[in-house]
Amino acid sequence: MTRAERIKDCLITHFQPIQIEVIDESEAHHGHAGWREGGGTHIAVSIAADNLKGLSRIAAHRAIYNALGEELADGLHALRINIL
């Protein structure tokens, strides 16, 4: 299972989103800080979930970062979040 797939599964479990898209953008960052061969270092998430509604953007991002703590500790370098 790829990091993007693990992140998607984790976010589905934590937030039961109405809509979700998780894209590995690592190749677009080839040679930048945190990039590693094989990808999984730069991930983009677009998510719409009822339990994120009403939260400030900072609070919603914190909730997502908290849910993905293991991935961040295990080499996820950059996470681009779009709350839909």
C-alpha positions as CSV (number, residue, x, y, z in Angstrom):
1,M,0.0,0.0,0.0
2,T,1.4,3.4,-0.9
3,R,1.6,6.3,1.5
4,A,-1.2,8.1,-0.4
5,E,-3.4,5.1,0.0
6,R,-2.6,4.9,3.7
7,I,-3.4,8.6,4.1
8,K,-6.7,8.2,2.3
9,D,-7.7,5.3,4.5
10,C,-6.7,7.1,7.6
11,L,-8.7,10.2,6.7
12,I,-11.7,8.2,5.8
13,T,-11.5,6.4,9.1
14,H,-11.1,9.6,11.1
15,F,-13.4,12.0,9.2
16,Q,-15.9,9.9,7.1
17,P,-15.6,12.4,4.3
18,I,-18.3,13.2,1.7
19,Q,-15.5,13.8,-0.8
20,I,-11.8,13.0,-0.7
21,E,-8.9,13.1,-3.1
22,V,-5.3,12.2,-2.1
23,I,-2.5,12.8,-4.7
24,D,1.2,12.0,-4.4
25,E,2.9,15.1,-5.8
26,S,6.4,14.0,-4.9
27,E,7.8,13.8,-8.4
28,A,7.0,17.5,-8.9
29,H,9.4,18.2,-6.0
30,H,12.3,16.1,-7.3
31,G,15.5,17.5,-5.8
32,H,13.7,19.7,-3.2
33,A,14.1,19.3,0.5
34,G,12.5,16.2,1.9
35,W,12.2,14.5,-1.5
36,R,13.1,10.8,-1.6
37,E,13.2,8.3,-4.4
38,G,10.0,6.3,-4.6
39,G,7.6,9.2,-3.7
40,G,5.4,9.5,-0.7
41,T,7.1,12.7,0.6
42,H,4.8,15.4,-0.8
43,I,1.0,14.8,-0.6
44,A,-2.0,16.9,-1.6
45,V,-5.3,16.3,0.2
46,S,-8.7,17.7,-0.8
47,I,-11.4,16.7,1.7
48,A,-15.0,17.6,2.5
49,A,-16.3,16.2,5.8
50,D,-19.2,17.2,8.0
51,N,-17.0,17.0,11.1
52,L,-14.6,19.5,9.7
53,K,-17.3,22.0,8.9
54,G,-17.5,24.9,11.4
55,L,-13.9,24.5,12.4
56,S,-11.5,27.3,11.6
57,R,-9.0,26.6,8.8
58,I,-6.3,26.2,11.4
59,A,-8.4,23.8,13.6
60,A,-9.3,21.7,10.6
61,H,-5.6,21.5,9.5
62,R,-4.6,20.6,13.0
63,A,-7.2,17.8,13.1
64,I,-5.8,16.4,9.9
65,Y,-2.2,16.7,11.0
66,N,-3.1,14.9,14.3
67,A,-4.8,12.1,12.4
68,L,-1.7,11.7,10.2
69,G,0.8,11.9,13.0
70,E,2.4,8.5,12.2
71,E,2.9,9.4,8.5
72,L,4.5,12.7,9.4
73,A,6.8,10.9,11.8
74,D,7.6,8.3,9.1
75,G,8.9,10.6,6.4
76,L,5.9,12.6,5.0
77,H,7.7,15.9,4.4
78,A,4.9,18.1,2.9
79,L,1.1,18.0,3.2
80,R,-1.0,20.4,1.1
81,I,-4.6,20.5,2.4
82,N,-7.6,21.9,0.7
83,I,-10.8,21.8,2.8
84,L,-13.8,21.7,0.4
